[in-house]
Amino acid sequence: MRQNETQKTIESRIAVETTGDSYWRKSEIESEIVSIHSITIREYDMDDEHYFDVYVSHSADWTIYTDSGFERNISNAIGHEVRWSEQGMQENGMAHLEA
């Protein structure tokens, strides 16, 4: 059961640059500019653990997954270090990261 859940959405019109080091895109694209539409931060406690999930609505497909530039730029944008979550949580136009 989730406790102490908070959610904040930041409507955004920023653009972030990828580094082109995504495992899924290495042979296709070096770097690119990705438009960020919104960032939703959800925090909650469950089973004595604290969770910090970040959902990023963006203009790219899911293959930006693992790109270190995207991860770093989202961390900088929200002022909290996040990392990519599992591959199955990624969608075209929506990235999932966690702390």
C-alpha positions as CSV (number, residue, x, y, z in Angstrom):
1,M,0.0,0.0,0.0
2,R,1.4,3.4,-1.0
3,Q,1.7,6.0,1.7
4,N,2.7,9.7,1.6
5,E,2.2,9.9,-2.1
6,T,2.8,13.3,-3.8
7,Q,2.8,14.1,-7.5
8,K,3.9,17.2,-9.3
9,T,3.8,17.9,-13.0
10,I,6.0,20.5,-14.7
11,E,4.7,21.6,-18.0
12,S,7.8,22.2,-20.1
13,R,8.9,23.6,-23.4
14,I,12.5,22.8,-23.0
15,A,14.7,20.8,-25.4
16,V,17.5,18.4,-24.2
17,E,20.4,17.1,-26.2
18,T,21.1,13.4,-26.3
19,T,24.7,12.1,-26.4
20,G,23.9,9.4,-28.9
21,D,25.2,6.6,-26.7
22,S,21.9,4.7,-26.4
23,Y,22.4,1.0,-26.7
24,W,19.4,0.9,-29.0
25,R,20.4,3.8,-31.3
26,K,24.2,3.7,-31.5
27,S,24.4,2.8,-35.2
28,E,21.5,5.2,-36.2
29,I,21.9,8.6,-34.6
30,E,24.8,10.3,-32.9
31,S,23.0,13.0,-30.9
32,E,19.7,14.8,-31.3
33,I,17.6,17.5,-29.7
34,V,14.5,16.1,-28.0
35,S,11.6,18.3,-27.0
36,I,10.3,17.8,-23.5
37,H,6.5,18.5,-23.1
38,S,6.1,17.7,-19.4
39,I,7.8,16.0,-16.5
40,T,5.8,14.3,-13.8
41,I,7.5,13.5,-10.5
42,R,5.8,11.0,-8.2
43,E,7.1,10.2,-4.7
44,Y,5.7,7.7,-2.3
45,D,6.6,5.2,0.5
46,M,5.8,1.5,0.3
47,D,7.0,-1.3,2.4
48,D,9.5,0.9,4.3
49,E,11.0,2.0,1.0
50,H,10.9,5.5,-0.6
51,Y,10.3,5.7,-4.3
52,F,10.9,8.6,-6.7
53,D,9.5,8.0,-10.2
54,V,9.8,10.5,-13.1
55,Y,7.7,10.3,-16.2
56,V,8.9,12.5,-19.1
57,S,6.6,13.2,-22.1
58,H,8.9,13.9,-25.1
59,S,9.2,14.0,-28.9
60,A,11.4,10.9,-29.5
61,D,10.7,7.2,-29.7
62,W,11.5,4.7,-27.0
63,T,15.0,3.9,-28.4
64,I,16.5,6.9,-26.6
65,Y,16.4,4.5,-23.6
66,T,19.9,4.3,-22.0
67,D,21.1,7.6,-23.5
68,S,23.2,9.2,-20.8
69,G,22.7,12.8,-22.1
70,F,18.9,12.5,-21.8
71,E,19.3,11.1,-18.3
72,R,21.7,13.8,-17.2
73,N,19.6,16.6,-18.7
74,I,16.4,15.5,-17.0
75,S,18.3,15.2,-13.7
76,N,19.5,18.8,-14.2
77,A,16.0,20.0,-15.2
78,I,14.4,18.7,-12.0
79,G,17.4,19.2,-9.6
80,H,17.5,15.5,-8.6
81,E,19.7,12.8,-10.0
82,V,17.6,10.1,-11.8
83,R,18.5,7.1,-13.9
84,W,16.7,5.0,-16.5
85,S,14.3,2.4,-15.1
86,E,13.7,-0.9,-16.9
87,Q,13.3,-1.1,-20.7
88,G,9.7,-2.4,-20.4
89,M,8.7,1.0,-18.8
90,Q,9.7,3.0,-21.9
91,E,7.2,4.0,-24.6
92,N,7.3,6.1,-27.7
93,G,6.9,9.7,-26.4
94,M,7.2,8.7,-22.7
95,A,10.3,7.9,-20.7
96,H,10.4,6.5,-17.2
97,L,13.3,7.3,-14.8
98,E,13.8,6.7,-11.1
99,A,16.0,7.7,-8.2
